[in-house]
């Protein structure tokens, strides 16, 4: 009798620990890491990571009608020094407002998984976007809690804006620029993050667009002189796939432009073309990327989101920022925006706090703001705001894991900054 009661208690306890709130999947040692990459109204890319000894079969079908999608492309990526494989599934001829299901099966039987996904409606009037940065897997206990909560807002799109992994962490120890990551280390750290982070384990997928900052680039405070930037870029796009489609186009480096719901979302590459921090007259984004931004901005009839891994208006502190590191280019950058006459605002990460600043009209010609969102699960510093006085700061908070939800409709955007405690503040921008 005692053994029977004990068995019941153990069963109840295990079921409690294995359940996940807000859409997170039940954990399994035999599950695949799966995310959804660039997506439009009729196509998408699904990215899977799993042990390379498996040979999975893929089945895709409409959930309601059970109609199977027979035609799709599969591409595999693997390194000779790694036992894990990355697979891209490219699917065309999809429909909007239809839920699809991916089923992954292996002949071994134990390894199996599934995900629900859908396409993006580029003309949707009310767009909801989740923005996050600084995803350190040594804080995975936090990540397991906060990702289901963040994705519980049911965003249409997720923007990961830098430090989406920490390649310069070895065995849980941050070494930074003292030991720049080589390609083997970068690949292995991508595998670590892919197999552990909760964002890769959600039942319902959300399209993800990304850019990088120094830690996913491969070296702390890295610039264009990083020895392994080319293989690092290739790996970044292997794990965070982006393919040109009807709404998203490739920019420079890992940058891109997405046109959706009356919004232009510019994700800039702030590492691949950056001059050394010692060159105050150097470039932060490089000449070609600046020209690309200027051209697309001049042709824009939408509200423009300009996004980079580190801060734009950060000249008030001693850490990395566009204004602080390369002030000459920053002035010409502001002149370009002013001369374009377009409505823009700025989003950044890196600083491990949340800060909302108001950009004076005199600087770029129109009312604007910059929001820094960092980090969703990483080391936090409670005194980060007090350390440096910023006269442009409107609101902010430090010492709390965070993310942002942007609700956009035409020329109006409402930003909601969240911590694990819930909504911290809201700000509406309507130029």
N, C-alpha and C positions, 0 to 999 in steps of 0.2 A: 504493500500500500504506500509506504514511504517513497519507494523508488518511482511509483507511478506519479505521485504528486510532484516529485522533483523533476521528472521528465516534462510535465506540463509547464512548470515554472521556467525551465530552461527554454522551452519552445516559445513561450510568450515573450521572454526577455529577448531572444534572438530576433523575433519578428519586429519588436519595437526598434531595435537598433538598425535593422535593415531597411526600414521604411524611410522615405524621403519626401519632404513637403514640396508643394508648389511645382510639381512637374518633374522633379528629379527622378531619374530611373533608379530602380533597386540595384544596389551594387553587386557586382559579380567579378570574380577573378577571370572569367572567361567572356568578357564583353569587349567590344571594339570601341576605339576612340573615333567619334564621327562628328564632323561639323559641316555646315553648309557655307560655301563660298559665294562668289559673285553670282547674282541672280537677276533676271529680268522677268517680264510677264510670261515668257514661254520657255525659258531655259535656266539651268542651274548647274553647279558643280558640287558634288558631295566628296568630302575627303575622309578617308579611313586610315587608321594606323593599327597594326596588329602584328603578332609574331610572324616572321617570314616563312616558317615551316607550314603555315596554313595555306590552303588553296580554296578560298571561299567562293560560293556561288551567290549571285545577287538576283533578287526578284523585286520588281517595282510595279506597283499597281495603284489604281484609284481606289481609295478606301470604300467609298459608297457603292460604286458600281462593280467593284472587283475587277475591272478591266485592266489587263496586264499591259505594261509598256515593254514591248519586245526589243526596241532598238535604242541602244545607248552605247557610248564609248567608254572603255576602261583602260586606264593607263597606270602602270606600276612604276614605283621608284624605290630603289634599294641600294645601299652601300655595302661594299665588300667587308667592311669592318663592323657592320651592324647586323643583328639577327632580326631586326624589325623591317617591315615593308610599309610603304605609303601607297595608297591607291586613290586615284581620282576617277569618279564616275561622272561623265558629262552627259546630260540629258537634255534633249530638245523636244519641240512639239508638245509642250505641256500647256495646260489651261490655267487661267486665273480662277481664284475662288474655289479651287478644288484641292482637297487634301490627298496627298499621296503617301504611300508607305514603302520604305525600303526594308527588305528582309535579307539578312545575311546568314547563310547556312554553310556549314562545313561537313565534310564526310565523316569527321571525327565525332560529330553529334554534340559534343560538350560545348563547343564554341558556336554560339548563335546570338544574334542580336537583331534589333529593328529600330527604325526611326520614322517619325511622321514629318513631312515637309510640304511646303507649298511654294508658289512663285510670288513675285512682287508685282503689285499694281502701280505702275509709274504715275498714274493720274489720280491716285487716291488723294482726296482733299485734306484729310487729317492724318499726318504722318507722325509716327512715334518712333524715336530713335534712342537706343541705349548707348551711352558713351562710357568707356572705362579704360584705365591704364594701370600699369605696374602690377603684374600678376606673378608673384613670387611663390614657387611651389613649396618653399620651406614654411610658408604660412597656409598650407593646404587645409588645415582644420578650419580656418576662417573662410577659405574659398568654398569648401563644401557647404557652408551655411549661406554665404552671401550670393553665390551665383543663382541658386533656385529662387531666392527672394528677388534679385534684380530682374531675372528673366520672367518672373511672375507678373511683371507689368505688361507682358505680352507685346514687346516692341515689334515693329515691322522690320527693323534693321538694327544690327549691332555694329558699332565702330570701336575697334580696339586700336588705340592711338599711340602705343609705344610701350616698351618694356613688357611686351606680351609674354616673354620668357626671360630668364636670367641665365644667359650662356656663360657668364663669368662667375658662376657659383660652382665650386668643386666640393663634392661630398657635404653639401649643406653649408659651406663656408664661402663667403663673398671675398674674392681676391681682386676684383676690379682690374685696373690698368697694369697691375703688377704682373699679371699673367693673362695676356690677351688670348681669347679662345681660338684654337685651331679648328679646321673643318670637322675633324672627328668629334671634338668636344661640342661644337655647335649642334651637330646632328643628334648626338646623344641627349643633349639638353632639350632639344625639340621633342624627342621621344619621351623623355621624362614628363614634360608638361602635358603632352598629348594624352598619355596614358593615365595621368593622375588628376588633372584639373576637371572640376565639375562641369565646366562649360562644354566639355567634350562628351558629356554623359547624359545629356538631357533627352527626354523622350521626344519632345517637339523641337525641331530644329528652327533656327532663325538665321537668315542670311547675314554673313559676317564680312565686313570690309576692314582692312588693316593698313597701318603704316608702322614703322619701327622707330625706336630710339636707341640709345647707346647699348643697353644691356642685351637686347635681341639682335643688335648689329654685331656684337661680339667683343667689344672693348669699352670700358668705362670712359666717358667723354670722348668717344671715338670720332674721327673725321675721315676725309677722303683718302688719307694715307694709310688706312688700315690694310694690312697685307692681304687679308682674306675676304675683302668686301664682296668680290664677285661670287665665290662659292657660298658665302653667307646669304647673298641675295637670292641665289638659286634655291637654297634650302628654305628660305623664308617663304617663297612662293610655292614651294612643294607642300609645306604644312599649312599655309594660308592662301589657297588658290584664288587667283583672279584672272578672269578671261574676259576680253572685250565682248560686250553685248549691246543691246539697244539702249541701255541707260548708263553703263559704266565703261569708261575707256582708260587705257593705260596712260599714266603720266610718265615722269622721269624716275628712274630707280624703282622703288616700290610704291611710288605715288600713283594716284588715280583721280579721276573726276567722275562723279555720279550725279546725274540729272534726274530728279524724282520729285513729284508733287510740288512743283514750283520752287524747288531748292537745288542749288548747285553745291555739292559737297566736294571740296578740294582736300584730298589727303596728300600732304607734301612729304617728300623724303628729305629729312633734315640731317642726314649723316653722309650719304654717298658722295656729295659734292661740296661738303663743308671744308673750308680752309681751317688751318690750325687756329686755336684760340689765341696764339701769340700774334697773329696777323690781324690787327685791328682794322685794317683797310681791306681785309679779305671778304670772301663770299660765304654766306650761311647756307644758301640753297643752290648756288651755282647759276651761271648766266643762262644756260639753256632752260632750266626749270623756271627761272624767273620770267623769261620770255613766254614760256608756255602758259604760266599763270596769267600774265598780263594780257595775252591774246584772248584766252578763254574768258577772262573777266570782262574785257571790253565788249565781247559778243553776248554777254549774259543779260537775260531779261528776268532773272530770278533773284531770290535772296541767296547770298553767297556765304558758305561756311568755309573758313580757311583754317586748316588743322595741321598741327605739327606736334612732334613728341615733346619738345621743350618749349618754354614760354616765349612769346613774342615780346610783350612789354614787361621785361624783367630787369631793366637796368638798375633798379633800386637795390638789388642784392648781389652777392659775389658768386652765385652759382651760374650755371649755363643759362643763357637766353639769347635770342636774336639781338635785342637792343644792347645787351651788355657785352657780347663777344664781338660783334661786327657792326658797330654803330654807323659807319659810313653807308654800308649797304642798307641798313635799316631805314635810314633817312630816304634813300631812293625808293625803297619798298613802299613807304608811306606816301611818297609823292605819286607813285604809280596808282595807288588806290584812290587817292584824292582826284587825280586827273580822269580816272575811269568814271567817276560819278555814281558808282554802284553802291548798293547797301551790302555791307559785309559785317561779320563778327568773327571772333577768333576762339579756337578751342585748343588747349594744350594739356600736357601731363607733367611727369617728371618730378615735381616738387614735393610729393607726399603730403599734400594738404589740399583743401578746396579754397580757391580764391576767385572772387568776382570783382573785376575792375571796370570802371567806366573810362572809355577812351575819349579824350576831349575832341570835340568837333574840329578844333583848330588843327589837329594832327592828321586826320584823314578826310576831312571835309564833311563828314556826316556823323551822326550819333552812332556809337558802336560800343562793344564791350568785349572783354576776354574772360573766359571762364577756364580755370585750371582745375582738372579733376584727376586726383592721384592720391593713393592708389586703392584699388579694390581689395587686394590682399597682399600687403607688403609691410615692411617695417615702417611704423609711423612715429612722428615726432610731435608731442603735444605742444611744444613751444615754438613751432615753426613760423607761425604768423607774428608772434611777439618779437621774434629775433630781428626782423627788419621792418621798419615802418614804410608803408606804401600809401602815399597820399591819394592814389587813384582807387584804392580798395573800397568797395561798397559793402561786401559781405564776405564771409568765409568761416571756415572752421578747420581745426587741426587735431591730430591725435585719434582720428576716427576713420575706419575703412569706409570707402565712399564710391559712388558712381553717379551719373547724371541721366535723367530722362528728359529728352527734348520733344515737345509736342508742337509741330509746325503746321500752320495753315496759311498758305499764301505768304504775305509779308509779315506775318505775326508768328513769333516763336516764344513759347513759354518753357523756361528751364526750371527743372526741379532737381535740387541737389539732395541726395539721400546718404545716410549712414546706416549702420546696423540698427540704430535707434528709430529709424524712419525718416520722414521728410524733415530736412534741416532748414531749407529756405526755398522760396520760389521767386523767379524774376521773369517778367514779360518784356520782350523787346519788340517794338512795333515802330520802325522808322517812318 
